[in-house]
Amino acid sequence: MKKIAVFGKPGSGKSTVSKGLAAAIYIPLYQLDSMLYQANGEFVDRAAFDKAHQNILNTDAWIIDGFGPLDAFKQRLDAADTLVYIDLPYRVSYWFVIKRLLKSIVTKPEGWPDGSSVFKGTIASIKTLRRCPQFWNEEFLSQLEQSAQTKTLYVIKSVAALDSFVHQHSERK
């Protein structure tokens, strides 16, 4: 595990898993939301994002959490040696998105871009979740399994499996 892509629907626990892995195995963590957005909450220039993303992919070790532009996502899947696909049930993802909003009253969510509105992000996450079945589906999983034959693939489908994955990898310290 040196190049790890962590991905899934909004509100699936990507930031929590990524942060736990980074601390456990001492690999730098890059959260895509922080790379995609400026401090004022606006998108960064696409060319600047592409350059930064490619620079990370060219390093010896990384954990990248998130989805981002589709072509960058595909590059990341190709470059990674380990894929962590968090595929929690939709009702759980919706709950995690709402829970993140409620917790943001007290503290900024993990991996949340500085200057970005959690409320606006919640609305965007809910809209994205509605569209997710078009992408995050059995066909995607089948294609992922086919393309990942030379990689380690973890597919996490429940909160218990998510907790177990984090616990198992944090014990490696």
Phi, psi and chi 1 to 4 in degrees:
 res  aa     phi    psi   chi1   chi2   chi3   chi4
   1 MET       -  100.4  -87.7 -153.8 -148.5      -
   2 LYS  -128.8  -30.7  -71.9 -166.7  170.1 -116.3
   3 LYS  -126.2  105.4  -63.1 -178.1  176.9 -172.1
   4 ILE  -119.7  123.9  -54.8  164.8      -      -
   5 ALA  -104.7  123.9      -      -      -      -
   6 VAL  -113.8  124.4  179.7      -      -      -
   7 PHE  -151.2  163.9   52.4   94.7      -      -
   8 GLY   159.6 -173.8      -      -      -      -
   9 LYS   -66.0  162.6  -58.9 -177.9  -68.8  -82.1
  10 PRO   -58.2  143.6  -22.6   32.1      -      -
  11 GLY    72.0   27.3      -      -      -      -
  12 SER  -100.4   -5.9   60.0      -      -      -
  13 GLY    99.1   17.1      -      -      -      -
  14 LYS   -58.8  -45.6  -62.2  179.1  -63.1  -69.7
  15 SER   -64.8  -40.7  -65.5      -      -      -
  16 THR   -63.6  -47.0  -58.4      -      -      -
  17 VAL   -62.7  -46.8  165.6      -      -      -
  18 SER   -62.4  -44.0  -61.5      -      -      -
  19 LYS   -64.0  -42.1 -160.8  169.6 -172.9  179.0
  20 GLY   -63.3  -43.4      -      -      -      -
  21 LEU   -62.8  -46.6  -85.7  175.5      -      -
  22 ALA   -58.8  -41.8      -      -      -      -
  23 ALA   -69.9  -34.7      -      -      -      -
  24 ALA   -77.0  -38.4      -      -      -      -
  25 ILE  -114.7    7.9   59.1  178.8      -      -
  26 TYR    56.3   47.9  -53.1  105.7      -      -
  27 ILE  -116.0  138.2  -69.3  179.9      -      -
  28 PRO   -60.4  138.2  -17.6   26.5      -      -
  29 LEU  -105.3  132.9  168.9   60.6      -      -
  30 TYR  -123.9  117.9  -57.0   92.8      -      -
  31 GLN   -98.1  119.5  -66.0  175.5  -49.3      -
  32 LEU   -57.6  -37.9  -85.6 -177.8      -      -
  33 ASP   -57.9  -37.4  -74.6  -15.8      -      -
  34 SER   -72.6  -22.6  -64.2      -      -      -
  35 MET   -85.3  -29.0  -66.4  172.3   57.2      -
  36 LEU   -83.4  -23.7  -75.8  166.3      -      -
  37 TYR  -117.4  142.7  -64.6   95.6      -      -
  38 GLN   -78.6  170.0  -61.3  176.3   43.7      -
  39 ALA   -60.2  -24.0      -      -      -      -
  40 ASN   -87.9    2.8   65.0    1.7      -      -
  41 GLY    92.6   -6.1      -      -      -      -
  42 GLU   -85.4  156.9  -66.6 -179.8   19.7      -
  43 PHE   -64.1  144.6  -80.5  108.0      -      -
  44 VAL   -75.2  163.0  -59.6      -      -      -
  45 ASP   -59.3  133.3  174.8   69.3      -      -
  46 ARG   -60.1  -39.0  177.3   60.7 -164.9  -94.7
  47 ALA   -64.2  -39.0      -      -      -      -
  48 ALA   -66.2  -41.3      -      -      -      -
  49 PHE   -61.9  -48.5  167.1   80.7      -      -
  50 ASP   -58.2  -41.7  -73.0  -18.5      -      -
  51 LYS   -65.3  -46.9 -177.8  177.2 -179.6 -173.6
  52 ALA   -62.7  -41.9      -      -      -      -
  53 HIS   -62.4  -46.7 -176.0 -103.0      -      -
  54 GLN   -64.2  -39.1 -167.3   58.7   53.2      -
  55 ASN   -60.1  -40.8  -73.4  -17.4      -      -
  56 ILE   -65.6  -46.6  -65.7  166.6      -      -
  57 LEU   -59.4  -28.5  -66.0 -177.7      -      -
  58 ASN   -81.5   -6.6  -69.9  -22.9      -      -
  59 THR   -82.3  169.4   63.8      -      -      -
  60 ASP   -75.6  -26.1  -68.9  -25.3      -      -
  61 ALA  -151.8  137.3      -      -      -      -
  62 TRP  -163.9  156.8   44.4  -99.7      -      -
  63 ILE  -123.5  123.8  -62.1  171.0      -      -
  64 ILE  -118.7  125.4  -58.8  178.0      -      -
  65 ASP  -109.8  119.5  147.0   10.8      -      -
  66 GLY   129.9 -171.4      -      -      -      -
  67 PHE  -113.9  -66.5 -172.2   77.5      -      -
  68 GLY    72.7 -164.0      -      -      -      -
  69 PRO   -60.4  143.2  -22.1   32.4      -      -
  70 LEU   -57.3  -43.4 -175.2   58.2      -      -
  71 ASP   -65.1  -36.7   57.1  -26.3      -      -
  72 ALA   -68.0  -37.8      -      -      -      -
  73 PHE   -60.0  -45.6  175.9   65.0      -      -
  74 LYS   -65.0  -39.4  -70.8  179.2  179.2  178.8
  75 GLN   -60.1  -42.7  -70.1  172.4  -15.9      -
  76 ARG   -64.4  -42.7 -158.5  163.4   41.2 -100.2
  77 LEU   -61.5  -39.8  -66.1 -176.0      -      -
  78 ASP   -67.0  -40.1  -71.3  -16.6      -      -
  79 ALA   -79.2  -25.2      -      -      -      -
  80 ALA   -72.5  149.6      -      -      -      -
  81 ASP   -99.9  -15.3   59.7   33.6      -      -
  82 THR  -135.3  129.1  -55.6      -      -      -
  83 LEU  -116.0  129.2  -53.0  174.4      -      -
  84 VAL  -119.9  103.8 -179.3      -      -      -
  85 TYR  -102.0  112.8  173.0   30.8      -      -
  86 ILE   -96.1  112.0  -54.4  173.6      -      -
  87 ASP  -122.9   62.5 -173.3   23.9      -      -
  88 LEU   -72.2  157.3  -59.9 -179.0      -      -
  89 PRO   -57.6  149.4  -22.8   32.1      -      -
  90 TYR   -58.0  -40.6  -80.6   92.1      -      -
  91 ARG   -59.9  -34.8   67.8 -172.4 -176.9  -39.8
  92 VAL   -70.2  -43.5  175.1      -      -      -
  93 SER   -62.5  -42.8  -68.1      -      -      -
  94 TYR   -60.0  -44.3  -82.5  106.3      -      -
  95 TRP   -62.0  -44.5  165.5 -119.0      -      -
  96 PHE   -62.5  -36.4  -78.4  178.4      -      -
  97 VAL   -65.0  -45.9  165.6      -      -      -
  98 ILE   -66.4  -41.3  -62.0  -58.8      -      -
  99 LYS   -61.3  -41.0 -176.9  175.6  158.6 -174.8
 100 ARG   -60.4  -41.6  177.4  175.9   60.8 -156.5
 101 LEU   -62.4  -46.6  173.7   65.3      -      -
 102 LEU   -63.4  -42.4  -64.8  173.1      -      -
 103 LYS   -68.2  -24.4  -73.2  173.5   72.4  174.4
 104 SER   -67.5  -15.4   75.0      -      -      -
 105 ILE   -62.9  -31.7  -65.1  167.3      -      -
 106 VAL   -99.5  -41.1  178.5      -      -      -
 107 THR  -148.5  148.9 -176.1      -      -      -
 108 LYS   -65.3  133.1 -176.5  179.8  117.4 -177.5
 109 PRO   -62.1  148.8  -20.0   30.6      -      -
 110 GLU   -56.6  133.3  -76.7 -173.7   57.7      -
 111 GLY    75.0    5.1      -      -      -      -
 112 TRP   -78.3  131.8 -159.9  -98.0      -      -
 113 PRO   -62.4  136.6  -15.2   24.6      -      -
 114 ASP   -58.5  137.7  -69.7  -26.7      -      -
 115 GLY    83.4   -8.3      -      -      -      -
 116 SER   -88.1  138.7  -68.0      -      -      -
 117 SER   -73.2  124.4  164.6      -      -      -
 118 VAL   -68.1  -34.8  178.5      -      -      -
 119 PHE   -63.3  -49.6  179.9   75.7      -      -
 120 LYS   -62.6  -38.8  -72.8  179.8 -176.8  177.2
 121 GLY   -64.0  -35.8      -      -      -      -
 122 THR   -65.1  -45.4  -60.7      -      -      -
 123 ILE   -59.8  -45.5  -60.3  -57.2      -      -
 124 ALA   -62.8  -39.7      -      -      -      -
 125 SER   -64.2  -41.2  -69.3      -      -      -
 126 ILE   -65.1  -42.4  -70.5  170.4      -      -
 127 LYS   -62.5  -41.9  -72.4  177.9  180.0  178.8
 128 THR   -64.7  -42.8  -60.6      -      -      -
 129 LEU   -58.5  -36.7  -82.5  167.4      -      -
 130 ARG   -62.9  -33.2  -78.8 -162.7 -141.5  138.2
 131 ARG   -88.7  -14.0  -67.1 -170.9  -48.1  -94.2
 132 CYS   -56.3  -37.7  -81.1      -      -      -
 133 PRO   -58.4  -21.0  -26.2   34.7      -      -
 134 GLN   -70.0  -23.1  -61.4  167.0   12.8      -
 135 PHE  -115.1  -54.6 -175.1   81.7      -      -
 136 TRP   -83.1   86.6  -55.9  109.7      -      -
 137 ASN  -143.4 -176.7   53.5   37.0      -      -
 138 GLU   -62.1  -34.2  -69.9  -57.7  -42.5      -
 139 GLU   -63.6  -43.7 -179.4 -178.3  -16.7      -
 140 PHE   -60.4  -46.9  170.0   78.1      -      -
 141 LEU   -60.8  -41.8 -179.5   56.5      -      -
 142 SER   -62.3  -45.4  177.6      -      -      -
 143 GLN   -63.9  -38.9  -69.5  172.8   -6.2      -
 144 LEU   -63.1  -46.0 -175.1   63.4      -      -
 145 GLU   -62.7  -38.9  -71.5  169.0  -19.8      -
 146 GLN   -65.2  -46.6  -73.7  -65.6  -37.8      -
 147 SER   -75.8  -16.3   66.0      -      -      -
 148 ALA   -99.3   20.2      -      -      -      -
 149 GLN   -64.4  -22.5  -69.1 -176.4    3.5      -
 150 THR  -103.5   12.9   60.6      -      -      -
 151 LYS  -126.6  167.0  -55.6  172.7 -173.9  -66.9
 152 THR   -90.4  125.7  -57.5      -      -      -
 153 LEU  -119.5  125.9  170.7   63.5      -      -
 154 TYR  -113.2  127.5  -62.8   95.1      -      -
 155 VAL  -116.7  115.7  179.1      -      -      -
 156 ILE  -105.8  118.6  -59.9  170.7      -      -
 157 LYS  -116.2    5.3  -68.5 -171.0  163.9  -82.6
 158 SER  -150.0  161.0   70.6      -      -      -
 159 VAL   -64.1  -38.2  174.0      -      -      -
 160 ALA   -62.2  -42.1      -      -      -      -
 161 ALA   -67.1  -35.4      -      -      -      -
 162 LEU   -63.9  -48.3 -174.5   68.8      -      -
 163 ASP   -61.3  -42.0  -68.5  -17.5      -      -
 164 SER   -63.6  -42.3  175.4      -      -      -
 165 PHE   -61.4  -47.8 -178.6   84.2      -      -
 166 VAL   -62.5  -46.5  171.0      -      -      -
 167 HIS   -61.7  -46.5 -178.7   72.8      -      -
 168 GLN   -59.2  -43.8  172.7 -170.5    2.4      -
 169 HIS   -81.5  -23.2  -71.1   86.2      -      -
 170 SER   -78.4  -16.1   65.0      -      -      -
 171 GLU   -75.7  -10.3  -72.3 -178.7  -17.2      -
 172 ARG   -76.7   -5.6  -66.6 -178.2  177.6 -171.7
 173 LYS   -58.0      -  -80.9 -173.6  175.5 -177.6
